[in-house]
Each structure stands twice: as structure tokens, then as C-alpha cells.
Amino acid sequence: MGVVVPMEESAQEQTGIDRLVALVSPGMARVNKLILSRMGSDVALIPEVANHLISSGGKRLRPMLTLATAQLCGYEGDGDVKLAASVEFMHTATLLHDDVVDESDMRRGKLAARMLWGNEASVLVGDFLLGQAFKMMVEVGSLDALAVLADAAAVIAEGEVWQLSAAKNLSTTEEGYLAVVEAKTAALFSAACEVGPILAGRPAHERAACRSYGTNLGIAFQLIDDALDYGGSSASLGKNVGDDFREGKITLPVVLSLARGDEEERAFWQRTLEKGDVRDDDLAQAQRIMRRHHAIEDTIARARTYGDAACEALSVFPDGPMKRALLDAVDFCIARAY
């Protein structure tokens, strides 16, 4: 489960996320080993379900960010490894829970765990992983880091409930939708980045800088996912294109299309998203409406704006390989749309 980086590729030649992967590779090998050990249980179903998702090819971006910001801030202990594993367990737990709530069939290009073991097992294994995450946080012994990650767990849950209440609600505004994204997605990115400077004992302005980087990167990441759901491919998404549409989710491309559309188009969204009456050609029609109103392009443009804010947040740190790698990570997240 470790990350392999081709040795012949120099730092200057590395693009996208490669530089970040290379710099955190030793730490990620330890994180992966720890994840495998902490998935263990006498209850055979627990490691079976957990391993199905954890070993399914996710990029592990969030734990990499924890290791990266710790290195950026000069941390030399091993607490970052346990916190990075905690972050990955938190993320995996939310995916298991999300798939149950959304009734999703696919995750990372494979059948969702709930399709193989049922909703009950998916929820309970997610709870097990959350418990293991908090055990590792306590072992690190940093109350500040524990507080940041615990707060993120609560905010993520609030974001999930918020999204559930906003589902099929065509009156959702851009501001309201972005608030959900900040809670549901960006909160874990933010926490993953902030615990690095906490472990290193860095001053408040560096904590704030890493937190801002994570928040803005997380929002940009989700907006690109929103665009990909209507304009990408199943391979790039790791799930079926149009899942958001079929599940009645009001994402930013929909919000923009609604604001710019006419009554006929609004009636289309009411039938498909509000009432759930989705027919064979409706996804293609949704894509045509979005192209007419430049909704996907403008969603990507907003993602770029948040990406720029993430890069600007790191201006408090001196130039160096890790800072450049974190800036590359922003470009990587945005470039998924192309």
C-alpha cells in the first residue's frame, strides 16, 4: 500500500502531485503500515470491509497534507504519522457513511461497501474507524491537535446533515452551497493541514496560514468534483458520472444553471431533482443546459479562485521544496477537470 515514485524522475521533472508524493513517501510508508495494523479486529468483517475501501486506490491526499505541513514547519517527531493515519480513517469513515446516505453503488471505481456487505455493516465499520482515529489522536498527546480534529469531525457531521436537508432544494443559493462544502469537505482538509504546525509548536499565524491553505484547497477540490460529475469521466471520478444528478444533489453547476435559466429549464430541474423523475436522456439534457449557461466553466473558475487563495496563504513560509510541492498540489486538484 506504499507510494512508489520512479527513481529516475528528478525533482525538476516532477509535475502535478509527484513532488509532494516523493517528499512524504517515507512518512506515508509508515502511515500505510499503521493503517493496516489499526484496521485489525477479532471481528473478521471489520478489516474485510475497511480494507475494501482503504486499499482501493485513493490518493491519500489528506494524510499526505498532514505530513507535508508538519515537514514544512520543521517537525521532527513521529506524531504526524499517527495524526495522518487518523485523518485517513476519518475520511474513510465519512465515505462509508456517505455511500449509505446517498445510496451510492460505486466508490473509487469499485462496488461500494454497502453493496457487498449492506448498510448496517458500512455504518458500523465507519464508526469503528472513527474510534480508532480518536485513539491515535489521544496517543499523540496534543490536546490542541485533538481539539482541531474533534471539531472537524463535528463540523463534517453537521455538513452532512446540512446537505441532506438541502437535497432537492432548488432555492439553495451559491453562498448556502459553499457553506455546506466548507463544512462537509473543506473541514477535514483544513484540520489535516493545521495539525502539522500544531505538532511543530509554530506560532498562531503559521497555524492560520496552514488552516487557510487547507480550507481553500478543500473547497477547490469539491468544486472540481462538482464539475466532473457533469463534465468528466467515470475513470476520473471513481464513481458514475451523473451520480449527483441522479441523487438529486444541488451542486454549484446546478445552482448557476438555475440562476441563469428560463422557466422551461426550471421546470426540468423541478422534475428531475425535486421530484426525482429522471429519464434516460435527462443527464444529457442537464449537461446541455449547463453548457448553455457556462455553469461548468464558471464552477472551475471559482475553484481556481479558491486555489489561488490556498497558494496565497502559504506566502508566510519561505520558499523551499515542500512549499513548492504544496503549491503543486493545488494545481493538481484543479487540473483534474481537464
DAGICOR-V358869 format. One line per field, one symbol per residue. ss: DSSP state (H for helix, E for strand, C for the rest). Layout:
# DAGICOR-V358869
ss: ???
This chain:
# DAGICOR-V358869
ss: CCCCCCCCCCCCCCCCCHHHHHHHHHHHHHHHHHHHHHCCCCCHHHHHHHHHHHCCCCCCHHHHHHHHHHHHCCCCCCHHHHHHHHHHHHHHHHHHHHHHHHCCCEECCEECHHHHHCHHHHHHHHHHHHHHHHHHHHHHCCHHHHHHHHHHHHHHHHHHHHHHHHCCCCCCCHHHHHHHHHHHHHHHHHHHHHHHHHHCCCCHHHHHHHHHHHHHHHHHHHHHHHHHHHHCCHHHHCCCCCHHHHCCCCCHHHHHHHHHCCHHHHHHHHHHHHCCCCCCCHHHHHHHHHHHCCHHHHHHHHHHHHHHHHHHHHHHCCCCHHHHHHHHHHHHHHHCCC
